[in-house]
Amino acid sequence: MAPNAIAKSHRPQQRLFRPALTPHVATARVGEPIYAVTPDSLRKVLAAVLKAETKVPQKVDPKTGRSFPNPSRYRCEVSAIDTISLWTEEDKRGFSAAEGAAWLSRAGTGGRYLVELFPIATAETSPELTTAEQHAIESLQNGVGALSLSMIRLRGAGAPVLSLQPLPPGMPSIVRLALPQGDAASPSPESAEPPAVVDEATHQSVLESISRNPLVRSVLLPPVVQRAATAPLSLGSPLPAGTFDRPSEASAALVGIVDGGVGDAVGDWVEGRWGQLADTDRDVSHGTFISGLLVAAGTLNSFLAKQPHGCRVIDVDVLPADPGETGIPFDAYYPGGVPDFMDEVEAAIADLRTRYGVRVFNFSMNFRTPGDGTRYGYAAIRLDQIAAQQDVILVISAGNIPLAQQRAEWSADTTAALASLVADTDGILAEPGESLFNASVSALNPPGLPSQVPFALARYSRRGPGLRGATKPDFAHVGGSGTPSPTIGSGLFSVTADGNLAADAGTSYAAPLVARRLADLDSLIEGDVSREVLLAMLSHHSHTPGVFAQKDILPVTRDLIGFGVPVEAEEMLQRDDSEITLVFDSVLQPNEQATLTFAWPESLVTDGKCRGYAKLTLVARPQLAYEHGDERVRVNIAAKLMQQNKDGGFDNRLRPVNMAKTRDGEPRAERDLINETLKWQVAKSFDARLAGRGPSSTWKFVVNYLTRADEVMPTEGVEFAAVLTISDPKGVAPVFRQMRQQLGQLGIRTDDIRTSIRSRARA
């Protein structure tokens, strides 16, 4: 699509690429739809293109007498198109056969390519398409048999993803495709893993054969797990007495730690273990340091003193130790590479969710894949599916930049700080931090280290922007300094595996501090709430450190820290009576919008002009279709807080948090809407400071939806949670009492989730 024509209303799907003839099966980047075609249907598309007039007729407005262009729909669709091309081998593969053979020879890859297929399409008026797809499936299966390959469909929803492994010549092929049309060949029994094929010519033949098939969308190199670079630095001093003693009335917070194991140094706070790894394959240093932060970060770090002591942890030990970085232990547990590893992660989370009720998991590990870093990774897709199916939230580290590529320490001079960010072309978020249904976390400097800006982005921390405008990372927290002090190391303290005080740094250690906030929130709220409520509350009650609120830095703040640094859970729930926070947890149904019209608190209104502070946060669980690439979010759930204007209509008063103001009025172009209203995003947060904004005290809160072109709203609707706060910045006006009284008069039943919190605090 032309850059100014990427909105859904311009898509060429009414006259040119009609669904009944050329169905829309996938999308590449924003505004790059992919259609399933045959030679015959392409000729009909060309005939439709030729119907577009070259001279646009004019039409006269009978009221004004003015003439204006009146193009046909054919002309509109043709004009909206920038280029049309076939999906070629260059689109399918971004590496050579030599690069593929070299990468698959690495331990940890499973020796297997990942092959993404286009969805099987249907076209009411093109039976030739069904025939062509059947031939493509048969060709795929026959080609496997002729080349000695193992091709197996991987778990996961959406368009098929296949695991493809070249086998030594003469070995029987293994085929398990399970595609909708045509049966797969009978699989040969699997025995021991075959040796890796490193012959470049064999890989060349395999890649060429697979890439020729029109059902193949892309052939990808598999990711490998990245490990923590070093073990925590022991400071040689014992912990304060009783640091990890667990009282009989233990904290209710519970976090699962997906890692290489948790040691005994954290005492009885380990509530349970998954037990995947043999004792000889456990490396507990990383997981123990994370556990120490979950349990005792406030005790061991003065700047985290508000964090309550104690947190139960579940040891999800799935990553085997590999001190020599050979990859051999990983292969022994997961011969199929990362897909096998993610199967184990999914099985563990499903079981532990049932047995212990744990909803928050810390996932401080990242993956590395050569090639296109703008793709939505396989691991991110799997974590999305796990989060939705198991009703959990995974808190993911944003990833660390290798030492040789790290930025200089953040400068107090904003110009120098921005220059350092511009020069950093390698520090973009690591996989699977792009996961839309989970939260990723960047790392900040701790306070108290000489010659370092406190709470600035740590020099090693990866950052956004997220893929095609998504707010990633979602949050930030202290992760330790990348320039350690000779006396106190990184400035972030926890425990070593042998029970000594230790210092370390990494986004791995910022993530558990955010996971703890989520777990506390889940345990403090009486009754069950949705995962969307937890994420919305966490986003809503995040603050922006002063270093990121400076005028010159604000345009990039969202890419560095997302919604900000979450406050403690009790602070989220125990609010002053000069404000009210309303939490809406619902499902938006087809052909529906949620609306609440209300009066601004009278104590904040003078002559119809309203003052105060308003913040609105929305988190939804929309339909995700991964075959649509950067347009994978198929339903946009939007929320607005609008004030009535002089004409009786309503104007939105909010702007995205952590983003510099760029214009007055509502944005109009699709790219502006994506950036300025967070359109097509799963999570979004807006606020406004009102200093006598008029002319009316009548306001409207609205949640509505928009679907992609030719997309249908799911019949079951879309779950969402919205959090709305109205407050008096001076802390004086009785906002809570006035708003609650008004809601009662409107017939709206409200429950105060603060009640149980206050009773616990008194106890």
C-alpha positions in Angstrom: 0.0 0.0 0.0 1.1 3.6 -0.5 2.4 5.1 2.7 -0.6 7.4 3.0 -3.2 4.7 2.2 -2.5 1.9 4.8 -5.8 2.4 6.6 -8.3 -0.5 6.3 -10.8 1.7 4.3 -8.3 1.8 1.4 -7.5 -1.9 1.2 -8.1 -3.1 -2.4 -10.5 -5.9 -1.4 -13.8 -4.7 -2.7 -13.1 -4.5 -6.4 -9.6 -5.8 -7.1 -8.6 -8.6 -4.7 -12.1 -9.8 -3.9 -12.3 -12.4 -1.1 -14.5 -14.8 -3.2 -11.8 -14.9 -5.8 -8.4 -13.9 -4.3 -8.7 -14.4 -0.5 -6.5 -12.3 1.9 -4.4 -15.0 3.6 -1.6 -13.1 5.3 0.2 -9.8 5.8 3.9 -8.9 5.9 4.6 -5.5 7.4 2.1 -2.8 8.0 0.1 -2.1 4.8 1.5 -5.2 3.0 -1.4 -7.6 2.5 -0.8 -11.0 0.8 -3.4 -12.7 -1.4 -3.8 -16.2 -2.6 -4.0 -16.2 -6.4 -3.9 -18.4 -9.5 -3.0 -17.3 -13.0 -6.8 -17.1 -13.9 -7.6 -15.0 -10.8 -4.7 -12.6 -11.5 -6.1 -12.0 -15.0 -9.4 -11.0 -13.4 -7.6 -8.7 -11.0 -5.8 -7.1 -14.0 -9.2 -6.7 -15.8 -10.5 -4.9 -12.7 -7.5 -2.6 -12.6 -8.2 -1.6 -16.2 -11.6 -0.4 -15.1 -10.1 2.5 -13.1 -10.5 5.7 -14.9 -7.4 7.8 -15.8 -9.2 11.1 -15.5 -11.1 11.5 -12.2 -14.6 13.0 -12.7 -15.9 15.9 -10.7 -19.1 16.2 -8.7 -20.9 19.4 -7.7 -22.2 19.9 -4.1 -25.7 21.1 -4.6 -25.6 23.1 -1.4 -22.4 25.0 -1.9 -22.0 24.8 -5.7 -18.4 23.7 -5.3 -17.0 20.8 -7.3 -14.8 18.0 -5.8 -13.2 14.8 -7.1 -15.5 11.8 -7.4 -13.4 8.8 -8.2 -14.8 5.3 -8.6 -14.0 2.6 -6.1 -11.8 1.0 -8.8 -9.7 4.2 -9.1 -9.5 4.5 -5.3 -8.2 1.0 -4.9 -5.7 1.3 -7.7 -4.4 4.6 -6.4 -3.9 3.2 -2.9 -1.5 0.5 -4.2 2.2 1.3 -4.3 3.5 -2.0 -5.8 2.3 -5.5 -6.5 4.7 -8.5 -6.7 4.8 -12.2 -6.3 6.0 -13.8 -3.0 9.4 -15.0 -4.1 12.3 -16.9 -2.6 13.9 -13.7 -1.6 10.8 -13.0 0.6 10.9 -16.5 2.0 14.6 -16.7 3.1 17.1 -14.2 4.3 20.2 -16.5 4.5 22.4 -18.6 2.3 22.7 -22.4 2.3 26.2 -22.1 3.8 24.9 -19.9 6.6 22.0 -22.3 7.2 24.3 -25.3 7.4 26.7 -23.5 9.8 23.9 -22.4 12.1 22.1 -25.8 12.3 25.5 -27.5 13.1 25.4 -25.5 16.4 24.3 -27.3 19.5 20.9 -26.1 20.8 19.3 -25.6 17.4 18.1 -29.2 17.0 19.5 -29.1 13.5 16.1 -28.0 12.2 14.8 -25.2 10.1 11.4 -23.6 11.0 9.1 -23.5 7.9 6.1 -21.2 8.1 3.2 -22.0 5.7 0.5 -19.8 4.4 -3.0 -20.7 5.8 -5.1 -22.9 3.5 -7.5 -20.5 1.7 -10.9 -20.9 0.3 -12.4 -19.0 -2.6 -16.1 -19.3 -3.5 -15.6 -18.4 -7.2 -12.1 -19.9 -7.8 -12.1 -23.7 -7.7 -8.7 -23.5 -9.4 -7.3 -22.2 -6.0 -8.4 -25.4 -4.2 -6.9 -27.5 -6.9 -3.6 -25.6 -6.8 -3.4 -25.8 -3.0 -4.0 -29.6 -3.1 -1.2 -29.9 -5.7 1.1 -27.8 -3.4 0.4 -30.0 -0.4 1.2 -33.2 -2.5 4.3 -31.5 -3.9 5.5 -30.7 -0.3 5.0 -34.3 0.8 6.5 -35.8 -2.3 9.5 -33.5 -2.2 10.2 -34.5 1.4 10.3 -38.2 0.4 12.7 -37.5 -2.5 15.2 -35.5 -0.4 15.5 -37.5 2.9 14.0 -35.0 5.3 12.3 -35.0 8.7 9.3 -32.7 8.5 7.0 -32.5 11.5 4.3 -29.9 12.3 5.0 -28.1 15.5 2.5 -27.4 18.3 0.8 -24.0 18.4 -2.2 -22.3 16.9 -2.5 -20.3 13.7 -0.9 -21.1 10.3 1.2 -24.3 10.3 4.8 -24.1 11.4 7.0 -27.1 10.4 10.2 -28.4 11.8 12.5 -29.4 8.8 15.7 -31.4 9.3 17.9 -32.5 6.4 18.8 -36.2 6.9 21.9 -38.1 5.7 21.4 -39.5 2.2 19.5 -42.8 2.1 17.7 -42.3 5.4 13.9 -42.7 5.2 12.0 -39.5 5.4 9.8 -38.7 8.4 6.6 -36.8 7.5 4.0 -35.5 10.0 2.3 -32.6 8.3 -1.4 -32.9 9.4 -2.4 -30.3 6.8 -6.2 -29.7 6.2 -6.2 -31.2 2.7 -4.6 -34.5 1.9 -3.2 -37.0 4.3 0.5 -37.0 5.3 2.7 -39.9 4.4 3.0 -42.6 7.0 5.7 -41.6 9.4 8.7 -43.7 9.8 9.5 -44.7 13.4 11.9 -42.4 15.1 15.0 -43.8 16.7 18.1 -42.1 17.8 18.7 -38.5 16.6 20.4 -38.6 13.2 23.7 -36.9 12.8 23.7 -33.2 11.7 24.1 -32.8 7.9 26.7 -30.1 7.3 27.1 -30.6 3.5 26.3 -27.2 1.9 25.0 -28.8 -1.3 22.5 -30.9 0.6 21.2 -27.8 2.4 21.1 -25.9 -1.0 18.9 -28.6 -2.5 16.6 -28.8 0.5 16.1 -25.0 0.7 15.5 -24.6 -3.0 13.0 -27.4 -3.1 11.1 -26.1 -0.1 11.2 -22.5 -1.2 9.7 -23.3 -4.6 6.5 -24.5 -3.0 3.8 -21.8 -3.1 2.4 -22.7 0.3 5.7 -21.9 2.0 5.7 -18.4 3.4 9.2 -18.4 5.0 12.1 -20.6 6.0 13.7 -19.5 9.2 16.8 -20.3 11.3 15.8 -21.6 14.8 16.5 -19.5 17.9 19.0 -20.7 20.6 18.8 -19.9 24.3 21.1 -17.2 25.6 22.5 -17.6 29.1 23.6 -15.2 31.7 27.1 -14.1 30.9 28.6 -14.4 34.5 27.6 -15.7 37.9 26.7 -13.1 40.6 29.7 -11.5 42.3 30.0 -12.7 45.9 30.9 -9.8 48.2 32.3 -12.2 50.8 30.0 -11.2 53.6 27.2 -13.2 55.2 23.6 -12.2 54.9 21.8 -10.5 57.9 20.6 -13.1 60.3 17.2 -14.5 59.5 17.0 -13.0 56.0 15.4 -16.1 54.5 13.6 -17.4 57.5 10.0 -18.1 56.6 7.4 -17.3 59.4 4.3 -19.4 59.8 2.2 -16.6 58.4 4.1 -16.3 55.1 3.5 -13.8 52.4 0.7 -14.9 50.0 2.7 -13.7 46.9 3.7 -16.5 44.6 6.0 -16.4 41.6 7.2 -19.2 39.3 10.9 -18.9 38.2 11.5 -20.4 34.8 15.3 -21.0 34.9 18.0 -23.5 35.6 17.0 -24.1 39.2 16.7 -22.4 42.6 19.1 -23.3 45.4 18.5 -23.9 49.1 19.9 -20.5 50.0 16.4 -18.9 50.0 15.3 -21.4 52.6 11.7 -22.5 53.0 10.4 -19.9 50.6 10.6 -22.5 47.8 7.0 -23.7 47.7 7.5 -26.4 45.0 9.7 -27.6 42.2 9.0 -28.9 38.7 11.9 -31.3 38.8 12.8 -31.6 35.1 16.6 -31.5 35.6 18.9 -34.0 37.2 20.9 -32.7 40.1 24.1 -32.8 38.1 22.5 -30.6 35.4 21.2 -27.8 37.7 22.9 -24.4 37.7 21.1 -22.5 40.5 23.2 -19.3 40.7 21.0 -17.3 38.3 17.7 -18.6 39.7 18.8 -18.2 43.3 19.8 -14.5 42.8 16.3 -13.9 41.2 14.6 -15.7 44.1 16.6 -13.6 46.6 15.2 -10.4 45.0 11.7 -11.8 45.0 11.9 -12.7 48.7 14.2 -10.0 50.2 15.0 -7.2 47.8 13.6 -4.7 50.3 15.7 -6.1 53.1 18.9 -6.2 51.2 18.5 -2.9 49.1 17.7 0.3 50.9 16.2 2.0 47.8 13.7 -1.0 47.6 12.7 -0.8 51.3 9.0 -0.4 50.4 8.9 -4.0 49.0 7.4 -6.2 51.7 9.6 -9.0 52.9 8.7 -12.5 51.7 7.5 -14.2 48.5 6.8 -17.9 47.8 8.6 -19.2 44.8 8.1 -22.2 42.5 11.3 -23.6 41.0 10.6 -24.3 37.3 13.9 -25.9 36.5 14.0 -26.4 32.7 17.3 -24.9 31.5 20.2 -27.4 32.0 23.6 -26.2 33.2 26.3 -25.9 30.5 29.5 -24.4 32.0 31.5 -25.0 28.8 28.7 -23.6 26.6 28.8 -26.7 24.4 25.0 -27.0 24.0 25.3 -30.7 24.6 23.2 -30.8 27.8 20.5 -28.8 26.2 20.4 -31.2 23.2 20.2 -34.1 25.6 17.0 -32.8 27.1 15.6 -31.1 24.0 16.8 -32.8 20.9 14.4 -30.8 18.7 15.8 -27.5 19.9 13.8 -24.6 21.2 10.4 -26.0 20.1 11.0 -29.0 22.4 12.1 -26.6 25.1 8.9 -24.5 24.8 6.8 -27.7 25.0 8.4 -28.4 28.4 7.8 -24.8 29.6 4.2 -25.1 28.6 3.7 -28.4 30.3 5.3 -27.1 33.5 3.3 -23.9 33.6 0.0 -25.8 32.9 0.7 -28.3 35.7 2.0 -25.7 38.3 -1.0 -23.4 37.5 -3.3 -26.2 38.5 -1.4 -27.5 41.5 -0.3 -24.2 43.1 -2.5 -21.6 41.5 0.5 -19.6 40.5 -0.3 -16.9 37.9 2.9 -14.9 37.6 6.1 -16.5 36.1 9.5 -14.8 35.9 11.1 -15.6 32.5 14.6 -14.1 32.7 16.1 -15.7 29.6 16.3 -14.6 26.0 16.9 -16.2 22.6 19.2 -15.3 19.7 18.4 -15.8 16.0 20.6 -14.6 13.2 19.0 -12.6 10.4 15.8 -10.4 10.5 15.4 -9.0 14.0 12.0 -7.4 13.1 10.2 -10.8 13.0 7.8 -11.8 15.7 9.7 -14.8 17.1 8.6 -18.4 17.5 9.2 -18.2 21.3 7.1 -15.1 21.6 4.2 -16.8 19.8 4.4 -19.8 22.1 4.5 -17.5 25.2 1.4 -15.6 24.0 -0.5 -18.9 23.6 0.7 -20.2 27.0 -0.4 -16.9 28.7 -3.9 -16.9 27.1 -4.6 -20.7 27.5 -3.3 -20.9 31.1 -4.5 -17.5 32.3 -1.0 -16.5 33.4 1.5 -13.6 32.9 5.1 -14.1 32.1 7.5 -11.3 33.0 10.3 -11.3 30.4 13.7 -9.7 30.6 14.4 -7.2 27.7 17.8 -8.7 27.2 21.4 -7.5 27.7 23.7 -6.0 25.1 27.1 -7.9 24.8 29.9 -6.1 26.7 31.7 -5.0 23.6 28.6 -3.2 22.2 27.4 -1.6 25.4 26.6 2.1 25.4 28.5 4.6 27.5 27.0 5.3 30.9 23.9 7.6 30.6 25.0 11.2 30.6 23.5 14.0 32.7 23.7 16.0 29.5 20.5 15.1 27.6 22.1 15.8 24.2 24.9 13.3 24.9 22.5 10.7 26.2 20.4 11.0 23.1 23.5 10.7 20.9 24.5 7.5 22.7 21.0 6.0 22.0 21.2 7.0 18.3 24.6 5.4 18.0 23.3 2.1 19.5 22.0 0.2 16.6 22.2 -3.3 18.2 20.4 -2.8 21.5 16.8 -3.5 20.4 14.6 -5.8 22.5 15.7 -9.5 22.5 13.3 -12.4 21.7 10.8 -13.2 23.3 10.4 -9.7 24.8 8.0 -8.8 22.0 5.3 -11.1 23.4 2.1 -9.1 23.2 0.2 -11.0 26.0 3.1 -10.8 28.5 5.3 -8.1 30.0 8.9 -7.3 29.2 11.2 -5.2 31.4 14.2 -3.0 30.8 16.9 -2.2 33.4 17.7 1.0 35.2 20.7 2.2 37.2 20.5 1.9 41.0 21.0 5.1 43.1 24.1 5.7 45.1 26.8 4.9 42.6 29.4 7.6 41.9 29.4 9.3 38.5 26.2 7.5 37.4 22.7 9.0 36.8 20.3 7.1 39.2 17.3 5.5 37.5 18.7 6.1 34.0 18.6 3.3 31.5 21.5 0.9 32.3 24.2 0.8 29.7 23.6 -2.9 29.0 19.8 -2.8 28.8 18.1 -3.5 25.5 15.1 -1.3 24.7 12.4 -0.5 22.1 10.9 0.5 19.9 8.7 -2.6 19.8 7.8 -4.3 16.5 5.8 -1.8 14.4 4.8 0.6 17.2 4.0 -1.8 20.0 4.9 -0.4 23.5 7.8 -2.6 24.3 9.4 -3.0 26.8 6.3 -2.6 28.9 8.0 -1.6 32.2 11.4 -0.8 33.7 13.0 -1.4 37.1 16.4 -1.3 38.7 18.7 -4.0 37.3 22.1 -3.0 38.7 24.8 -0.9 37.2 26.8 -1.9 34.1 29.8 -0.1 35.5 30.3 -1.8 38.9 31.9 0.0 41.8 35.0 -1.7 43.4 33.4 -1.7 46.8 29.7 -2.4 46.2 29.7 -4.0 42.7 26.6 -3.3 40.6 24.7 -1.8 43.5 21.9 -4.4 43.4 22.1 -7.0 46.1 20.8 -10.5 46.5 22.2 -14.0 47.5 24.6 -16.5 46.0 23.9 -20.2 45.7 26.0 -20.8 48.8 24.2 -18.2 50.9 26.5 -15.1 50.8 25.6 -11.6 50.0 26.1 -10.9 46.2 25.9 -8.1 43.7 25.0 -8.5 40.0 23.4 -6.6 37.1 21.2 -7.4 34.1 17.7 -7.1 32.8 17.3 -10.7 34.3 17.2 -9.0 37.7 14.9 -6.1 36.8 12.2 -8.5 35.7 11.6 -10.2 39.1 11.1 -6.8 40.8 8.2 -6.3 38.4 7.0 -9.9 38.7 6.9 -9.3 42.5 4.6 -6.3 42.1 2.2 -8.4 39.9 2.2 -11.3 42.4 1.6 -9.0 45.3 -1.3 -7.4 43.5 -2.8 -10.8 42.7 -2.6 -11.9 46.3 -3.9 -8.6 47.8 -7.1 -8.3 45.7 -9.9 -10.3 47.3 -11.3 -12.8 44.9 -10.2 -13.7 41.3 -9.6 -11.0 38.7 -8.6 -11.4 35.1 -4.9 -11.2 34.0 -6.0 -8.1 32.0 -7.0 -6.4 35.3 -3.6 -7.2 36.8 -1.7 -5.9 33.8 -3.9 -2.8 33.5 -3.4 -2.0 37.2 0.3 -2.4 36.9 0.5 -0.2 33.9 -1.8 2.4 35.4 0.2 2.8 38.6 3.6 3.1 37.0 5.6 6.3 37.3 8.2 8.0 35.1 11.6 8.7 36.8 12.5 12.3 36.4 15.4 11.6 34.1 12.9 10.4 31.4 10.5 13.2 31.9 12.9 15.8 30.5 11.6 17.6 27.4 14.5 16.4 25.2 14.2 12.7 26.4 10.4 12.4 26.4 10.0 11.6 22.7 11.9 8.4 23.2 10.8 7.6 26.8 8.2 5.1 25.8 10.8 3.1 23.9 13.1 3.0 26.9 10.8 2.3 29.9 7.3 1.6 28.4 4.7 2.6 30.9 7.3 3.3 33.6 8.3 1.8 36.9 5.5 0.1 38.8 4.8 1.2 42.4 4.3 -1.3 45.2 1.0 -3.2 45.1 -0.4 -1.8 48.4 0.2 1.7 47.0 -1.9 0.8 43.9 -4.8 -0.2 46.1 -4.6 2.2 49.1 -5.4 5.5 47.5 -6.3 8.8 49.0 -9.9 10.0 49.2 -9.0 12.9 46.9 -9.1 10.5 44.0 -11.2 7.6 42.7 -10.0 4.7 40.6 -12.6 2.7 38.7 -11.8 -0.7 37.3 -13.9 -2.1 34.5 -13.5 -5.8 33.8 -15.7 -7.0 31.0 -16.1 -8.5 27.5 -16.9 -6.3 24.5 -19.5 -8.1 22.3 -20.0 -7.7 18.6 -22.0 -4.6 17.6 -21.5 -3.2 21.1 -19.7 -0.3 22.8 -19.4 0.3 26.6 -20.4 3.8 27.6 -20.6 5.7 30.9 -21.8 9.3 30.9 -21.1 11.1 34.2 -20.5 14.5 35.7 -17.1 15.6 36.7 -16.7 15.8 40.5 -18.4 19.0 41.6 -15.4 20.0 43.8 -13.3 20.1 40.7 -15.7 22.2 38.6 -15.8 26.0 38.5 -18.3 27.7 36.1 -18.4 24.6 34.0 -14.6 24.4 33.7 -13.0 21.2 35.0 -9.7 20.8 36.7 -7.7 17.9 38.1 -5.8 14.9 36.8 -7.2 12.0 34.7 -5.6 8.8 33.7 -7.0 5.9 31.6 -5.4 2.5 31.0 -6.7 -0.3 28.8 -5.5 -3.9 28.4 -7.3 -6.2 26.1 -7.0 -9.8 24.9 -7.8 -9.4 21.2 -7.7 -12.0 18.5 -4.1 -12.5 17.3 -3.5 -14.0 13.9 0.3 -14.5 13.5 0.1 -15.1 9.7 -0.7 -11.3 9.5 2.7 -10.3 10.6 2.8 -6.7 11.8 -1.0 -6.6 11.6 -1.4 -9.7 13.8 -3.8 -7.8 16.2 -7.1 -8.2 14.3 -9.4 -6.2 16.6 -8.5 -2.8 18.1 -10.1 -2.2 21.5 -10.1 1.6 22.1 -11.0 3.7 25.1 -11.6 7.4 25.4 -12.4 9.9 28.1 -14.3 12.8 26.4 -15.7 16.1 27.5 -18.9 17.6 26.1 -18.2 20.6 23.8 -20.4 23.7 22.9 -22.1 21.8 20.0 -23.2 19.0 22.2 -20.6 16.5 20.9 -17.7 15.1 22.8 -13.9 15.7 22.4 -11.2 13.3 23.7 -9.0 15.0 26.4 -6.3 12.3 26.9 -2.9 11.7 25.3 -0.6 8.7 25.6 1.7 8.6 28.6 5.4 8.9 28.2 5.2 10.6 24.8 5.8 14.2 23.9 2.9 16.3 22.6 3.2 16.7 18.9 0.0 18.4 17.8 -3.4 19.8 18.8 -6.5 17.9 17.9 -7.0 14.3 16.9 -4.5 12.6 14.5 -6.0 11.6 11.2 -3.4 9.5 9.2 -3.2 5.8 10.1 0.5 6.0 11.0 -0.3 8.9 13.4 -3.1 6.9 14.9 -0.8 3.9 15.5 1.7 6.2 17.2 -0.4 8.8 19.0 -3.5 6.8 20.0 -1.8 3.4 20.3 -4.1 2.0 17.8 -3.9 -1.8 17.3 -2.0 -2.2 20.6 -2.9 -4.7 23.3 -2.1 -2.3 26.2 -2.4 1.5 26.1 -2.4 4.3 28.7 -3.4 7.9 28.5 -3.6 10.9 30.9 -4.3 14.6 31.1 -3.8 17.5 33.5 -6.7 19.8 33.4 -6.4 23.4 34.6 -9.8 24.8 34.0 -10.9 22.9 30.9 -14.3 23.8 29.6 -17.0 24.3 28.6 -19.0 21.5 30.3 -18.8 19.2 33.4 -20.5 16.4 31.4 -18.0 13.6 30.4 -18.3 10.3 28.7 -16.1 7.2 29.1 -16.3 4.9 26.0 -14.8 1.6 25.1 -15.4 0.4 21.5 -13.7 -1.6 18.8 -12.6 -1.7 15.2 -11.8 -4.7 13.1 -9.3 -5.1 10.3 -10.5 -5.1 6.7 -12.9 -8.0 6.1 -12.3 -9.2 9.7 -15.2 -10.3 11.8 -15.5 -9.6 15.6 -15.3 -12.9 17.4 -18.8 -14.1 18.5 -17.5 -14.6 22.0 -16.3 -11.0 22.1 -13.0 -9.6 23.4 -12.0 -9.5 27.0 -10.7 -6.1 28.3 -9.9 -4.3 31.5 -10.0 -0.5 31.8 -8.7 1.5 34.8 -9.8 5.1 35.1 -8.5 7.5 37.8 -9.8 11.0 38.5 -8.0 13.0 41.1 -7.3 16.3 42.7 -3.5 16.9 42.4 -3.7 19.1 45.5 -5.0 16.2 47.5 -8.0 18.2 49.0 -11.2 17.6 47.0 -13.5 14.8 48.2 -13.4 13.1 44.8 -13.9 9.5 46.0 -17.1 10.3 48.0 -18.6 12.5 45.3 -18.0 10.1 42.4 -19.1 7.0 44.4 -22.4 8.8 45.4 -23.0 9.8 41.7 -22.4 6.2 40.5 -24.9 5.0 43.0 -27.5 7.5 41.7 -26.8 6.2 38.2 -27.7 2.7 39.4 -24.1 1.4 39.0 -23.1 -1.2 41.6 -19.5 -0.7 42.9 -17.3 -2.9 45.0 -14.4 -1.3 46.9 -11.3 -3.6 46.5 -9.6 -1.4 49.1 -11.6 -2.9 52.0 -9.7 -6.2 52.3 -6.4 -4.4 51.9 -7.0 -2.0 54.7 -8.1 -4.7 57.1 -4.9 -6.7 56.3 -2.8 -3.6 56.9 -4.5 -3.0 60.3 -3.9 -6.7 61.2 
